[in-house]
Amino acid sequence: MLMDTLQALELFAGVVLVLVTVLLFRHLRPDAPRTSSPSPPRSRGLPLIGNLHQLGRLPHASLAALAAKHAAPLMLLRLGSVPTLVVSTADAARALSGRPVQCAPTRPSYGLQDITFSAPDSPLWRAARRACLSELLGAPRVRGFRDAREAEAAALIADIADALSTAGSPAVNLSEKLFSTSNRIVMRVAFGDYGEETTTAVLEESQKHFGAFFVSDYVPCLGWVDALRDLRSGLERYFHELDAFYERLIHDHLSKQASSKEEDLVDVLLRLHQDPAHRSTFGNRGAVKAILMDIFLAGTETSAAALEWTMTELIKHPDILSKAQSEVRSAVDAKDMVREADLPRLQYVKSVRESLRLHPPAPLLVPRETTEACTVRDHEIPVGTRVIVNAKAIGTDPDAWGPDAARFVSERHLAEGVDLSDHKPWHDGFALVPFGMGRRNCPGVHFATAVVELLLANLLFCFDWRAPLGEVDVEEKPGLTVSRNNPLVPVPKVFIFEN
């Protein structure tokens, strides 16, 4: 979990300074014994902390710059005492699927019983992923929540229109409205009518703790620094609050099951919990809560960030914005809003998901770990090496995307034979990885895509958009999910359809 690492390091800089001073007189020893195959290029680090000081405010940007400096698609760093392989190109992003055990997610995932952080070779992971794809997040289940998504899309459009008619300013804080709408959709689908205010507070606290920098993850001998910073006790307090929230949620759902006709995702999980056929996977309540954690954390901020960056790029490129609006307004017969049945006809609107290439919501995928020694691109990688896949660097890799890889060009996805209704990554399966890759890819891709496409199509259908001062910045805010550093506050104008 790499979030604003420099700020975290400042909290124990005094301790590190003393130890580094003692060690500076010594020559740096090689990080690993020589093997028959050469190791990947590496950037020499400092004693004790290794390359941690080079991560910067935006680790994905710092790591991409470091990889470019060393011309290293695969680059070996040392983050504290942890050997870490950084993957920065599509060609190098293969054969890596383990998960390291880290402090922040272990407790809230009830001992790694969820899908995101559990070991991929465990029976629990395989069974939980299979059940989630078939019962929770597969295409048929996602289609069943269409009414909820359409109702929230209509509410978003009405909210923006109402703001335009009552506010003194013509601009709207679109970032805020997109986050609120994404949150309501996930809460409604996953938890039912459970109150946006309550779940928003829990979500904000979750992001804070999951983004915490634990020294012991990188320098185990300095684990006591985490105790001094109150990280471990703070995580434990948060876990008990989160557990109490889940218990209330489960209790309320068990109480209403007899009278309720509609299943939300909590109802589905409880049904699996009570099913003898799924006892080995969901037999204990901790496993149910761990899956709820995955849905809760992954479903809200990522969709909002994807929409925020897409609207940012469209407003920056009025020609592409105009083409997308022309398509949606000519393809949709209704005059009030776009519905999900209209989406298959909107190929150009789908292509502006090009923003996911330039702005993946999670630019550094959840850390992986080699489960056995392997050779990648003729480099020998030891077992237990942590792996960081830089999705942002892969998405802008000129070898995969051409010399204009840094430009927003939606037409690149309209090549003959590319089916944009398919949720698989376009082109090479490893050239665009906003939803992860391989068997560790996000099982919620169908749900996220449905939310993003529907809300985006309605924003384009109902309003014309421009930047308030003619400029839109793309400064990033550090975090697990990287959103805009400054809110997107454009000027919308209600589009009037001619009879």
C-alpha positions, 0 to 999 in steps of 0.5 A, a space after each residue: 500500500 503505497 500512499 504519499 510515502 514521503 509524508 509517512 517517512 517523515 514520521 520516523 525520519 529521526 529513527 532512520 537518520 540515526 541508523 543510516 548514520 551508523 551504516 553509511 560508512 559501510 559499502 553497500 552489499 549486493 541485494 541478492 546473490 548472483 545467479 546464472 541468469 542476470 538480475 533486472 536493472 536496479 537502482 542503488 538505494 540507501 542503507 536500511 531504507 533502500 529505495 523508499 526515498 525515491 517513491 515521491 508524492 505520486 509513486 506511480 509517476 516516480 517509478 515510471 520516471 525511474 524505469 525510463 531513466 534506467 531503460 528498464 521494463 523490469 526494474 529491481 528495487 529494495 523497499 526497506 528490506 523487501 526486494 521489489 520488482 517494478 513492471 512498467 511495460 505490457 510485454 513484461 507483465 506476465 507470470 506474476 500473481 501471488 499476494 504479499 501479506 501486509 499489515 493494513 489489509 490483513 485485519 479488515 479482510 478477516 485474515 485474508 479471507 477475501 478475493 483481493 488479498 488472499 493467496 491465488 493458489 488457495 481453495 478459498 480464493 478459487 471457490 470465493 472467486 467462482 462464487 462471486 462471478 456466478 452469484 454476485 458480480 457476473 453479467 446476469 446479476 449485474 443486469 438485474 441491478 439495471 433499475 437501480 443504476 438508471 434511477 441514480 443516473 436520473 437523480 444525478 441529471 436532476 441534481 445538476 439541472 437543479 443546481 443550475 437553476 438555483 445556484 448563483 454560479 454556472 459551474 458545478 462541482 462534478 467531482 463531488 456529484 460523481 462520487 456521491 452518485 457512485 457511492 449511492 449505486 454501490 450502497 443500493 446494490 450491495 447493501 440496500 437502503 442503508 443510508 448514504 451518510 453512514 456508509 460514506 463515513 465508513 468508506 472514508 475511514 477505510 481509505 485512510 487505514 488501507 492507505 497507511 504506510 506500515 514501516 514493518 511491511 518494509 523494514 520488519 526490525 523497525 516494526 515498533 515504529 508503527 506502535 509509536 505512531 499508533 498505527 496498529 492500535 488505530 487499525 484495531 480500533 477501526 477493525 472493531 468499528 467496521 466489524 460492528 457496521 457489518 454486524 448491524 448490516 447482516 442483522 438487518 438483512 436477516 430480519 427482513 429476509 422473510 418479507 423482502 422480494 429483492 435480493 441485494 448483494 448482502 442477501 446473496 452472501 447470506 444465502 451462500 453462507 447458509 447453503 451447505 454446498 458453500 460451507 467450505 467457502 462462506 461457512 463462517 461469517 468472517 468470510 462473508 464480511 471479507 467479501 463485503 469489504 472487497 465490494 465496499 472498497 473497490 466499487 465506489 471510488 474507482 468508478 467515480 475516479 474513472 468518470 472524473 478523468 473521462 470528463 476531464 479529458 473530454 472537456 480538454 478535447 472539445 472535438 472528441 466531446 462533440 463527436 461523443 455527444 453527437 453520437 449519443 444524441 442521434 442514437 437515443 430516441 428518448 428525450 429525457 435520458 439514456 437507458 442501458 438498452 441504448 448503450 450497445 449502439 454507442 461505440 464512440 462513447 465506449 471508445 472514450 474509455 481511452 481515459 482508463 489508459 491514461 488515468 487508471 483509477 489505481 495506477 499501481 495495482 495491488 502488490 503481487 509476489 512471486 510464488 516461486 523462482 521464475 525467469 522473466 525476460 531472461 532475468 531470474 526473479 527469486 521467490 518471495 520478490 514483491 511485484 509492483 505493476 505500474 498500470 499507468 506506465 503500461 498504459 502509456 508504453 510507446 512500444 504498445 501504443 505507438 509514439 502518441 501514447 501520451 495523447 488522448 486519442 479515442 479513435 485508436 480503439 475503433 479499429 476494425 475487429 475491436 469489440 468495445 462491448 467486450 469487457 476484456 482489455 483492448 488489443 494486447 491483454 496486458 497493454 491496458 490493465 485498469 482492472 488488473 490482469 490475468 487471474 487476479 483481474 477485478 471480478 467487478 469489471 462488468 458492474 464498474 463498466 455498466 456504472 461508468 458507461 451509463 452515467 457518462 452517456 447521460 452526462 453527454 446526452 443532457 448537457 453541453 460542457 465547457 471549462 470555466 476558464 478555458 483550462 482544465 488541469 490534470 494534477 493528481 491526488 495521491 492515494 490508493 485510488 488516484 483522483 484529481 487533486 482539484 475538483 472538476 468544476 466545469 460549466 454545464 448547459 442543459 441541452 434543449 432537444 428540437 422537436 
